[in-house]
Amino acid sequence: MGDAAMRLITLAEELLGAPFPVRVRAWDGSEAGPPGAPVLVVRHRRALRRLLWRPGELGLARAWVAGEIDVDGDLYAALDVLAGIVWEREEQGEDTRAVHPLRDPRLRAAARGLLKIGGVLPPPPPPVEEVRRRRGGPLHTKRRDKKAISHHYDVGNGFYELVLGPSMVYSCAYWTDGGTLEDAQRDKLELVCRKLALKEGDRLLDVGCGWGSMAIHAAREYGVQVTGVTLSREQAAYARKRIAEEGLTDRIEIRVQDYRDVRDGPFDAISSIGMAEHVGAVRYHEYATQLLSLLKPGGRLLNHQIARRPEQDESAYHVDEFIDRYVFPDGELAPVGSTVTLLEQAGFEVRDLEAIREHYALTLRRWVANLEANWRQAVHHSSPGRARVWRLYMAACALSFERNRIGVNQILAVKTPDSGASGLPLRARDWR
């Protein structure tokens, strides 16, 4: 029996300066660590070389995606204790991003340990699922945004059918008393329609329309005319097929189009559900101004958007490396207060904000359960690495929502005319 697991535990504890909270099972069959704790499986010493060449989150992410490390048992329990280490260090003011080993004594010692256990060979190439690092050039140009959207959404409609279920809604559901994921997604779409006060004959613009679920619900249940825009050709094709099957082609148009290129306003209402995270800080004022220009006086915007906690120094904010390289290239989160300010600066009157972060944790756990239950099919529709990306990403995000690391908010804003007549009732939230 080998001793790789004990050596890894010892190395981790030297680096952390604290007991390592999980068990480790190594490629040589050895196992060490606290009894009954979640088990981190290190299947190949190549994972250590990844950490040697890229210390920190990105090295671990590459090993996970490549299948060189895994978790035996409850993934949430393992991520909870491991993420707790990272969050505790952040709260103590430590920068958890990768640091060059030569600049940190602990990492120098860790590098020597990794050399002894993992061997010194050329750095393993990143998994094929990783987005190549983009150097130079402005963020969030139309061309760059289209590539980023394609990376995330053009994974294959069959894959998303397995994960999202029949609703085909890829945003936070709205949970009431029990019910299925499909019930909760229908209730979310209904809530959005009610907040927008849709009525027959209205024109609705659905920005980032996905696979057409919001457009179909609004047209079928409220009799509105819907224009949906997406940058994903796969989403658009799927949405058009669903719309034809519903007999709603006379009420819904789906376009492969950037929201910045929409010119056929005015609309009575705009829904933007889970899309604004792709806009980016440098473009958010343009986003808000463009949507305002597309609304009629008195028109409403429902902006459904994930938010992060504010930083003491906002210039210190950085995009999570795993998310940026494997999930949402160029995606950015902003504090909800910043989003409200930018909407108001553009000319909107913000009338309601509903925080629903616990709802997203429940939604993500259902998506993870769907993925795990259909694992072989999901791998067939994408790749083993891509399926592993989504499993890790969604499980980690569920914990982040539960621990109030991130949130999600529905912001209702109005293009209030000069008369001041917003069109909203005196009693707020009558849509309930």
C-alpha positions as CSV (number, residue, x, y, z in Angstrom):
1,M,0.0,0.0,0.0
2,G,1.4,3.4,-0.9
3,D,1.5,6.6,1.1
4,A,0.6,9.3,-1.4
5,A,-2.7,10.2,0.4
6,M,-0.9,10.9,3.7
7,R,1.8,12.9,2.0
8,L,-0.9,15.0,0.2
9,I,-2.7,15.6,3.5
10,T,0.5,16.7,5.2
11,L,1.4,19.0,2.3
12,A,-2.1,20.6,2.3
13,E,-2.0,21.2,6.1
14,E,1.4,22.8,5.9
15,L,0.1,25.1,3.2
16,L,-3.1,26.0,5.0
17,G,-1.7,26.1,8.5
18,A,-4.8,24.1,9.7
19,P,-6.2,20.6,9.6
20,F,-7.3,19.5,6.1
21,P,-11.1,19.0,6.4
22,V,-11.6,16.1,3.9
23,R,-10.2,12.7,3.4
24,V,-7.9,12.0,0.4
25,R,-7.8,8.8,-1.6
26,A,-4.8,8.7,-4.0
27,W,-4.0,6.9,-7.2
28,D,-1.9,4.4,-5.3
29,G,-4.9,3.2,-3.3
30,S,-3.9,4.9,-0.1
31,E,-6.4,7.0,1.9
32,A,-5.9,9.4,4.8
33,G,-7.7,12.2,6.6
34,P,-10.5,12.7,9.1
35,P,-12.8,9.6,9.3
36,G,-16.3,10.2,8.0
37,A,-15.3,13.3,6.1
38,P,-16.0,13.8,2.4
39,V,-13.5,12.0,0.2
40,L,-11.4,13.9,-2.4
41,V,-10.2,11.3,-4.9
42,V,-6.9,12.1,-6.7
43,R,-7.0,9.7,-9.6
44,H,-3.7,10.7,-11.3
45,R,-0.6,12.4,-10.2
46,R,-1.0,14.6,-13.3
47,A,-3.4,16.7,-11.1
48,L,-0.4,17.6,-8.9
49,R,1.6,18.8,-11.9
50,R,-1.4,21.0,-12.9
51,L,-1.2,22.6,-9.5
52,L,2.6,22.9,-9.7
53,W,2.4,24.8,-13.0
54,R,-0.8,26.8,-12.1
55,P,-1.3,27.0,-8.3
56,G,-4.7,27.9,-7.2
57,E,-8.2,27.6,-8.5
58,L,-7.4,27.2,-12.2
59,G,-5.1,24.3,-11.6
60,L,-7.7,22.5,-9.5
61,A,-10.4,23.3,-12.1
62,R,-8.3,21.8,-14.9
63,A,-7.7,18.6,-12.9
64,W,-11.5,18.4,-12.1
65,V,-12.5,18.9,-15.8
66,A,-9.9,16.3,-16.9
67,G,-11.3,13.8,-14.4
68,E,-8.0,13.6,-12.5
69,I,-9.7,14.6,-9.2
70,D,-13.2,13.8,-8.1
71,V,-15.4,13.5,-5.0
72,D,-16.6,10.2,-3.6
73,G,-20.0,10.8,-1.9
74,D,-21.9,14.0,-1.3
75,L,-20.5,16.7,-3.7
76,Y,-22.2,19.5,-1.7
77,A,-20.6,18.4,1.6
78,A,-17.1,18.3,0.0
79,L,-17.5,21.7,-1.7
80,D,-19.0,23.2,1.5
81,V,-15.9,22.4,3.6
82,L,-13.4,23.2,0.8
83,A,-15.1,26.5,-0.1
84,G,-15.3,27.4,3.6
85,I,-11.5,27.5,3.6
86,V,-11.4,29.8,0.6
87,W,-14.1,32.1,2.1
88,E,-12.4,32.2,5.5
89,R,-9.2,33.3,3.9
90,E,-11.0,36.0,1.8
91,E,-12.6,37.4,5.0
92,Q,-9.1,37.5,6.6
93,G,-7.9,39.6,3.7
94,E,-5.9,37.0,1.8
95,D,-5.9,37.0,-2.0
96,T,-6.8,33.5,-3.0
97,R,-5.9,34.0,-6.7
98,A,-2.9,32.1,-8.0
99,V,0.5,33.5,-6.7
100,H,3.8,32.7,-8.3
101,P,5.6,30.2,-6.0
102,L,8.8,32.2,-5.9
103,R,7.0,35.1,-4.2
104,D,5.4,33.1,-1.3
105,P,7.4,30.9,1.1
106,R,4.4,28.6,1.7
107,L,4.0,28.0,-2.1
108,R,7.7,27.5,-2.5
109,A,7.5,24.7,0.0
110,A,4.3,23.3,-1.6
111,A,6.0,23.4,-5.0
112,R,8.9,21.3,-3.6
113,G,6.3,18.8,-2.2
114,L,4.4,18.6,-5.4
115,L,7.7,18.0,-7.3
116,K,8.5,15.0,-5.0
117,I,5.0,13.4,-5.3
118,G,3.9,14.4,-8.8
119,G,7.2,14.4,-10.6
120,V,8.5,17.1,-12.9
121,L,7.2,16.9,-16.5
122,P,6.0,19.5,-18.9
123,P,2.7,21.1,-17.9
124,P,-0.3,19.1,-19.0
125,P,-2.3,20.9,-21.7
126,P,-5.6,22.4,-20.5
127,P,-8.7,20.4,-21.2
128,V,-10.3,21.1,-24.6
129,E,-13.3,22.6,-22.8
130,E,-11.3,25.6,-21.6
131,V,-11.7,28.9,-23.5
132,R,-8.3,30.1,-24.7
133,R,-7.1,33.2,-22.9
134,R,-8.1,36.3,-24.7
135,R,-5.4,38.9,-24.8
136,G,-6.0,42.6,-25.6
137,G,-8.9,44.1,-27.3
138,P,-12.0,45.7,-25.7
139,L,-14.5,43.7,-23.7
140,H,-18.1,43.1,-24.8
141,T,-17.8,44.1,-28.4
142,K,-20.6,42.5,-30.5
143,R,-18.3,39.9,-32.0
144,R,-16.7,39.0,-28.7
145,D,-20.0,38.7,-26.9
146,K,-21.4,36.4,-29.7
147,K,-18.4,34.1,-29.2
148,A,-18.9,34.0,-25.5
149,I,-22.6,33.3,-25.8
150,S,-21.9,30.5,-28.3
151,H,-19.4,28.9,-25.9
152,H,-22.0,28.7,-23.1
153,Y,-25.3,28.1,-24.9
154,D,-24.3,26.2,-28.0
155,V,-23.3,23.1,-26.0
156,G,-26.2,21.3,-27.6
157,N,-30.0,21.5,-27.0
158,G,-30.1,17.8,-26.0
159,F,-27.8,18.5,-23.1
160,Y,-29.9,21.4,-21.9
161,E,-33.1,19.3,-22.2
162,L,-31.6,16.8,-19.7
163,V,-30.5,19.5,-17.3
164,L,-33.3,22.0,-17.4
165,G,-36.2,19.6,-17.9
166,P,-39.3,20.2,-20.0
167,S,-39.6,23.9,-19.1
168,M,-36.3,24.7,-20.9
169,V,-35.8,27.8,-18.7
170,Y,-32.2,28.6,-17.7
171,S,-32.8,31.0,-14.9
172,C,-34.0,31.0,-11.3
173,A,-37.3,29.4,-10.8
174,Y,-39.9,30.8,-8.3
175,W,-40.8,28.3,-5.6
176,T,-44.1,28.5,-3.7
177,D,-45.5,25.4,-1.8
178,G,-43.7,22.3,-3.1
179,G,-44.3,21.4,-6.7
180,T,-42.0,20.4,-9.5
181,L,-39.2,22.3,-11.2
182,E,-41.6,22.8,-14.1
183,D,-44.2,24.3,-11.8
184,A,-41.7,26.7,-10.3
185,Q,-40.5,27.8,-13.7
186,R,-44.0,28.4,-14.9
187,D,-44.7,30.4,-11.8
188,K,-41.6,32.5,-12.5
189,L,-42.7,33.3,-16.0
190,E,-46.2,34.1,-14.7
191,L,-44.7,36.4,-12.1
192,V,-42.7,38.3,-14.8
193,C,-45.8,38.7,-16.9
194,R,-47.8,40.1,-14.0
195,K,-45.1,42.5,-13.0
196,L,-45.0,43.7,-16.6
197,A,-48.8,44.1,-16.5
198,L,-49.0,42.4,-19.9
199,K,-52.4,42.5,-21.8
200,E,-53.6,41.4,-25.1
201,G,-52.2,43.3,-28.0
202,D,-49.1,44.6,-26.2
203,R,-45.6,44.3,-27.8
204,L,-43.0,42.6,-25.6
205,L,-39.3,42.5,-26.3
206,D,-37.6,39.5,-24.6
207,V,-33.9,40.2,-24.5
208,G,-31.9,37.0,-24.3
209,C,-34.9,34.9,-25.1
210,G,-33.2,31.5,-24.7
211,W,-35.2,28.6,-25.9
212,G,-38.4,30.6,-26.2
213,S,-40.2,29.8,-22.9
214,M,-40.9,33.3,-21.8
215,A,-42.1,34.3,-25.3
216,I,-44.4,31.3,-25.5
217,H,-45.9,31.8,-22.1
218,A,-46.5,35.5,-22.7
219,A,-48.1,35.0,-26.1
220,R,-50.2,32.0,-25.1
221,E,-51.4,33.2,-21.8
222,Y,-51.6,37.0,-22.4
223,G,-52.1,37.4,-26.1
224,V,-49.1,39.7,-26.6
225,Q,-46.9,40.1,-29.7
226,V,-43.4,39.0,-28.8
227,T,-40.0,39.7,-30.3
228,G,-37.3,37.5,-28.8
229,V,-33.5,38.1,-29.5
230,T,-30.6,35.8,-28.8
231,L,-27.0,35.5,-30.0
232,S,-27.3,31.7,-30.0
233,R,-28.3,30.1,-33.3
234,E,-29.0,26.8,-31.6
235,Q,-31.4,28.5,-29.1
236,A,-33.1,30.3,-31.9
237,A,-33.7,27.2,-34.0
238,Y,-35.0,25.3,-31.0
239,A,-37.3,28.2,-30.0
240,R,-38.8,28.5,-33.5
241,K,-39.5,24.8,-33.5
242,R,-41.4,25.0,-30.2
243,I,-43.3,28.1,-31.3
244,A,-44.4,26.4,-34.5
245,E,-45.6,23.4,-32.5
246,E,-47.6,25.7,-30.2
247,G,-49.2,27.4,-33.2
248,L,-47.8,30.8,-32.2
249,T,-45.8,31.8,-35.2
250,D,-48.2,34.7,-35.9
251,R,-47.5,36.1,-32.4
252,I,-43.8,35.4,-31.9
253,E,-40.7,36.3,-33.8
254,I,-37.3,35.0,-32.8
255,R,-34.2,36.7,-34.1
256,V,-30.4,36.0,-33.9
257,Q,-29.6,39.6,-33.0
258,D,-27.7,41.7,-30.5
259,Y,-29.9,43.8,-28.3
260,R,-27.9,46.8,-29.4
261,D,-29.2,46.3,-32.9
262,V,-32.9,46.2,-32.2
263,R,-34.5,49.2,-33.9
264,D,-38.2,48.5,-34.2
265,G,-39.5,49.9,-31.0
266,P,-41.4,51.2,-29.2
267,F,-42.4,48.2,-27.1
268,D,-44.9,48.2,-24.2
269,A,-42.7,46.0,-22.1
270,I,-39.2,44.4,-22.0
271,S,-38.2,41.3,-20.2
272,S,-34.5,40.6,-19.6
273,I,-34.2,37.4,-17.6
274,G,-30.7,36.1,-16.8
275,M,-29.1,38.0,-19.7
276,A,-27.6,41.1,-18.1
277,E,-24.8,39.2,-16.5
278,H,-23.3,39.0,-20.0
279,V,-23.4,42.8,-20.5
280,G,-20.4,43.8,-18.5
281,A,-19.7,46.9,-16.5
282,V,-18.3,48.9,-19.5
283,R,-21.5,48.4,-21.4
284,Y,-24.2,48.5,-18.7
285,H,-25.1,52.2,-19.2
286,E,-25.4,51.5,-22.9
287,Y,-27.6,48.5,-22.2
288,A,-29.9,50.5,-19.9
289,T,-30.1,53.4,-22.3
290,Q,-30.9,51.2,-25.2
291,L,-33.7,49.4,-23.4
292,L,-35.1,52.7,-22.2
293,S,-35.1,54.0,-25.8
294,L,-37.1,50.9,-27.0
295,L,-39.9,51.4,-24.5
296,K,-43.1,53.5,-24.9
297,P,-43.7,56.2,-22.2
298,G,-45.0,54.3,-19.3
299,G,-43.5,51.0,-20.5
300,R,-42.0,48.6,-18.0
301,L,-38.7,46.7,-17.8
302,L,-38.3,43.5,-15.7
303,N,-34.6,43.0,-15.2
304,H,-33.8,39.6,-13.6
305,Q,-30.1,39.5,-12.7
306,I,-27.6,37.7,-10.5
307,A,-25.7,40.0,-8.2
308,R,-22.6,39.7,-6.1
309,R,-21.7,41.2,-2.7
310,P,-20.0,44.6,-3.0
311,E,-16.3,44.9,-2.4
312,Q,-14.8,47.4,0.0
313,D,-12.6,48.4,-2.9
314,E,-14.5,47.7,-6.1
315,S,-11.3,47.9,-8.2
316,A,-10.3,44.7,-6.5
317,Y,-13.1,42.7,-8.0
318,H,-12.0,40.0,-10.4
319,V,-13.9,37.4,-12.4
320,D,-13.7,33.9,-11.0
321,E,-11.1,32.0,-13.2
322,F,-13.0,28.8,-13.4
323,I,-16.2,30.6,-14.4
324,D,-14.4,32.7,-17.0
325,R,-12.4,29.9,-18.6
326,Y,-15.1,27.2,-18.6
327,V,-18.6,28.6,-18.1
328,F,-19.3,32.2,-18.8
329,P,-16.4,33.8,-20.7
330,D,-16.4,37.6,-20.0
331,G,-19.3,37.3,-17.6
332,E,-19.5,39.8,-14.8
333,L,-21.5,40.3,-11.7
334,A,-22.3,43.6,-10.1
335,P,-23.8,44.6,-6.7
336,V,-27.5,45.1,-6.9
337,G,-27.1,48.7,-5.8
338,S,-24.8,49.5,-8.7
339,T,-27.4,48.0,-11.1
340,V,-30.2,50.1,-9.7
341,T,-28.0,53.2,-9.9
342,L,-27.2,52.6,-13.6
343,L,-30.8,52.0,-14.5
344,E,-31.8,55.2,-12.8
345,Q,-29.0,57.1,-14.4
346,A,-30.3,55.9,-17.8
347,G,-33.7,57.4,-17.0
348,F,-35.7,54.6,-15.5
349,E,-37.7,54.9,-12.4
350,V,-37.0,51.8,-10.3
351,R,-40.3,50.8,-8.6
352,D,-39.7,47.4,-7.1
353,L,-36.9,45.0,-6.2
354,E,-37.5,41.4,-5.1
355,A,-34.6,39.4,-3.9
356,I,-35.0,35.6,-4.5
357,R,-31.6,34.1,-3.9
358,E,-32.9,31.1,-2.0
359,H,-35.1,30.3,-5.0
360,Y,-31.9,30.0,-7.1
361,A,-30.3,27.6,-4.7
362,L,-33.3,25.3,-4.9
363,T,-33.3,25.6,-8.7
364,L,-29.6,24.7,-9.1
365,R,-30.0,21.7,-6.8
366,R,-32.7,20.4,-9.1
367,W,-30.6,21.0,-12.2
368,V,-27.7,19.1,-10.6
369,A,-30.0,16.2,-9.7
370,N,-31.2,16.1,-13.4
371,L,-27.6,16.1,-14.6
372,E,-26.6,13.3,-12.3
373,A,-29.7,11.2,-13.1
374,N,-29.0,11.5,-16.8
375,W,-25.2,11.5,-16.7
376,R,-24.4,9.1,-19.5
377,Q,-26.8,10.9,-21.9
378,A,-25.4,14.2,-20.9
379,V,-21.9,13.1,-21.6
380,H,-23.1,11.7,-25.0
381,H,-24.6,15.1,-25.9
382,S,-21.5,17.1,-24.9
383,S,-18.3,15.5,-23.4
384,P,-17.2,14.1,-20.1
385,G,-15.3,17.3,-19.4
386,R,-18.3,19.5,-20.3
387,A,-20.6,17.5,-18.1
388,R,-18.1,17.8,-15.2
389,V,-17.9,21.6,-15.7
390,W,-21.6,21.9,-15.4
391,R,-21.9,19.7,-12.3
392,L,-19.2,21.5,-10.4
393,Y,-20.4,25.0,-11.5
394,M,-24.0,24.4,-10.6
395,A,-23.3,22.7,-7.3
396,A,-20.8,25.4,-6.2
397,C,-23.3,28.1,-7.2
398,A,-26.1,26.5,-5.2
399,L,-23.9,26.8,-2.1
400,S,-22.9,30.4,-2.9
401,F,-26.6,31.3,-3.1
402,E,-27.3,29.5,0.1
403,R,-24.4,31.2,2.0
404,N,-25.3,34.7,0.6
405,R,-22.1,34.9,-1.4
406,I,-24.3,35.9,-4.4
407,G,-27.9,36.7,-4.9
408,V,-30.5,37.2,-7.7
409,N,-33.0,40.0,-8.0
410,Q,-36.0,41.0,-10.1
411,I,-35.9,44.8,-10.6
412,L,-39.1,46.4,-12.0
413,A,-38.4,49.7,-13.7
414,V,-40.6,52.1,-15.6
415,K,-40.0,54.7,-18.3
416,T,-42.0,57.2,-16.4
417,P,-43.3,60.1,-18.6
418,D,-42.8,63.7,-17.7
419,S,-46.3,63.8,-16.2
420,G,-45.0,61.5,-13.5
421,A,-47.8,59.0,-14.1
422,S,-46.0,55.7,-13.7
423,G,-49.1,53.5,-14.3
424,L,-48.4,51.4,-11.2
425,P,-51.0,50.8,-8.5
426,L,-50.8,52.6,-5.2
427,R,-50.4,49.3,-3.4
428,A,-47.1,47.7,-4.5
429,R,-47.0,44.1,-5.7
430,D,-50.6,43.7,-6.6
431,W,-49.3,41.1,-9.1
432,R,-49.3,38.6,-6.2
